[in-house]
Amino acid sequence: MKILFVCTGNTCRSPMAEHLFRKMLADAGLSEIQVDSAGVSPAAWLSTPFEMKWALEQEGVEKIVHSPRGLTQDRMTSADIILVMEEGHKAAVLARFPELKNKVFLLKEYAGIPGDDKEISDPFGQSKDVYRRTLSEIKEALVKVLDRLKNR
């Protein structure tokens, strides 16, 4: 199984989800699940934000090597589940790949987190504390996604 996380530039939210979930899967001994990330408008000229690396290090994720990637045909069609951070990301993915409508979900939606606010806001350009809060929100959803996958 392959899970793809998608955000805007593939510099903050989706790479945080990718790297944290990869660690969570390894810790759970679930090597058959692969993870990747991409952006609807990848910011290839940007380096990985220090604040993102710092937030991930607080969760035990180290040695992060990441370059922003886009929504390629292969990346999209090879994914079994595509988890996006905002409604706009879902719309952008489905505008380019309408055939994938049955496998594109908001991360919080797929995780089954209750409430009306299903989006994860963008921490780009903000403080370490904002990145940490964003990662905490992502982690809450990933814990539930992991439980869901274990019970498949």
Secondary structure as the mmCIF struct_conf table of DSSP 4:
data_model
#
loop_
_struct_conf.conf_type_id
_struct_conf.id
_struct_conf.beg_label_comp_id
_struct_conf.beg_label_asym_id
_struct_conf.beg_label_seq_id
_struct_conf.end_label_comp_id
_struct_conf.end_label_asym_id
_struct_conf.end_label_seq_id
STRN STRN1 LYS A 2 CYS A 7
BEND BEND1 THR A 8 CYS A 12
HELX_RH_AL_P HELX_RH_AL_P1 ARG A 13 ASP A 27
TURN_TY1_P TURN_TY1_P1 ALA A 28 GLY A 29
TURN_TY1_P TURN_TY1_P2 SER A 31 GLU A 32
STRN STRN2 GLN A 34 GLY A 39
BEND BEND2 VAL A 40 SER A 41
TURN_TY1_P TURN_TY1_P3 ALA A 44 TRP A 45
HELX_LH_PP_P HELX_LH_PP_P1 LEU A 46 PRO A 49
HELX_RH_AL_P HELX_RH_AL_P2 PHE A 50 GLU A 57
TURN_TY1_P TURN_TY1_P4 GLN A 58 GLY A 60
BEND BEND3 LYS A 63 LYS A 63
STRN STRN3 GLY A 70 GLY A 70
HELX_RH_AL_P HELX_RH_AL_P3 GLN A 73 SER A 78
BEND BEND4 ASP A 80 ASP A 80
STRN STRN4 ILE A 81 VAL A 84
BEND BEND5 MET A 85 GLU A 86
HELX_RH_AL_P HELX_RH_AL_P4 GLU A 87 ARG A 96
HELX_RH_3T_P HELX_RH_3T_P1 PRO A 98 LYS A 103
STRN STRN5 VAL A 104 LEU A 106
HELX_RH_AL_P HELX_RH_AL_P5 LEU A 107 ALA A 111
TURN_TY1_P TURN_TY1_P5 GLY A 112 GLY A 112
BEND BEND6 GLY A 115 ASP A 116
TURN_TY1_P TURN_TY1_P6 PHE A 124 GLY A 125
BEND BEND7 GLN A 126 GLN A 126
HELX_RH_AL_P HELX_RH_AL_P6 LYS A 128 LYS A 150
TURN_TY1_P TURN_TY1_P7 ASN A 151 ASN A 151
#
